[in-house]
Each structure stands twice: as structure tokens, then as C-alpha cells.
């Protein structure tokens, strides 16, 4: 598929794989936050939440525009806005912007994170996920519930 600027054109069914990844990263982060041990760095879970948010946004833009964002993940908000226009709630746009603004910090920063920040990021990511799941379910009735990562070994 072709790349233009920070976006890449993808096949029509690409949204399915990105949705499965988003769900997996969200589950990983949720489990980590719920089961964390004292001394764990919450930024590890936040990094998974960033990947979940990117996955949900990619699933939506792949479904609506057959494009996903590459490299400049902060531009993903604009790509969503281009695809959804005024249907993109300001609250979701704000949550995604905040999540993306923490990407470098939680993935590459040396400072340990705080659990209260991880829980807020989880809440924001879950709100994004709920909205994204509803949008995809409306676009593809009956096709989103069964999408899950494969359990087969390659």
C-alpha cells in the first residue's frame, strides 16, 4: 500500500487487525494496573495504553478512510477529525490528544510514573475504546464482536 506524508493507505479489512491489537493492548494495560505490585513502574502500563489508543484510532481511520497514521502519532487526532468531522466528540478528541502527548514520556522517559496517572490514562483510553467500538459496530453490524487475536501458533 502507498504512503503519503505520515499516512499509509491500507486494505479495506485492515481495521480488523488494528481493532484486535487495540483490544489486546487495552486488556494488557488493564490487567497490569489491576494486578500491579508495589514498585512496578506504571508507565509500562501507560505505554500499552498508548498502543491501544493508536490501535483504536487506526481501526477507525482504516475503516473510514482506508488510511492509518505512521510516524507522527500526534497527527492521528487530525486524521480522525478528517474522517469523522463533527461526529468526533470533543471529549474523545481531548482524551486522545492527552494520551498521545504522553507517548514519548511513558515509552522512553527515565522518570518512574505514578499509579494515579496510569488509572486516569486507563479511564481515558477506555472512553476512547467505548466510542470507537460503538462507531465500528455501527459501520460493520455483527462483524466486530468476534474479532480477537488468534490463539493458534504459527
N, C-alpha and C positions, 0 to 999 in steps of 0.2 A: 504494500500500500504506500501511498505517497505522503510526504511530509511537507507542510507549508509553514514556515516560521516555527512556532512552538507547538503546532498541532500536527497530528498524523491522521490520515484517512484510514478507516478500518472497515472490515466486512460488516454486513448487516447484523450478524448474530454475535458480534464482539461483546455486546453488553452483557451477555450471559456469563461469560468468563470473568468479566470485571465485577459483576454482582456476586459471584461465588467467592472471589478473592476478598471483596469488601466484607461480606458476612463472616468469612474466616478470620480476618484481622480484628473485626469488632469482637467476635467471640473470644479470641486470644487475649485481647486487652481487658475485656470484662472479667474473664476468669483470673487473670493476673491481679487485677485490682481487688477482686473479691477474696482471693486466697493469698495475698502478699504476706511475706514475712517481714518482721521489723528489720530495717536495714536495707531492704530492697530499694533500688532506685526507681521511683515511679515513672521517670522519663522513658524507661524501657517500654512501659505500657502505653505511654503517650505516643511513642514512635509508631506503635501498632495502630493507634487511633488515627494518626496522620495518614497512614497507608489505607485504613478503612475509609476515611473521608475521601481520599483521592480515588479509591475504587468506586465508591458510590457516585461521585461526580463523573468519573469516566463512563460508568454504566449509563448514566443519564445522557451524557453528550454523545456517546456512541449510539444510543437508541434514537435520539432526536436529530442528530446531525451527521452521524457516521464519522465522527471525529473524536479523538482523545487528545488531551494535553500531554506534551512531552517537555522535559527540561524545566520550563518556567512554571512551577506548580502554583505560584501566586496568580498566574493568568487564568487558572481554572475557573475562578469566580466569574470572570468576564465571558468565558466560553459558555458557562451555564446560563448567564444572563442573555447571551445571544440566542441560545436555544429555547429558553422559556419566557423571555420577555418579562412582562408583569406577573406571570404565573409563578415566578420565583419569589417566594416571600422574603421580605427584607430581613426578618429574623433568621432565616436559614442562610441567606447571603452573609449576614454578620457573623454567624457561628462558623461558617466555612472560612471566612476571612481570618478570624481569630485562630482557628486550628492551623491554617496554612502559615500564619505569621510565626508560629512556634516550631515549625518543621526543623529548621537548622538547629535551634536550641536543644530540642529533645533528642535529635538524632546524633549530633556531633558535639554538643556542649560538654564541658568538663564538670560543671556545677551540678550537684545532685538535685533532682526535682522534689516537689512536695506532693504528698498524697492528696491534699485538698485540691490542688491544681489538676491532678490526674482525674479526680472524680468530676470536677467541673468540665474537663475536656470530654470525659465519657458521656456526661449528660448532653453536651453539645453535639457530639458525634451520634448519639442515639436519636436525637431530634432530627438531625440530617438524614439518618438511616430511615427513620419512620416516614419522613416526607418522600424520600427517594423511592422507597418500597411502594408507597401508595401511587406515585407517578408511574412507575414501571408496571404495576398491576393494572392500572387503568389503560396503559398503552398496549399491554400484552395480556389480556384476560386469561386466567388459567395457566399461564406459562411461567410464572415466577416462583411459585411455591416449591416446586420440585428441584430447583437449581441448587446444587450443593457440590462441594469439592468431591472428586472421585475418591472412592475407598479402595480402588484397585491399585495394585502395584504394577509399575511398568516393567 
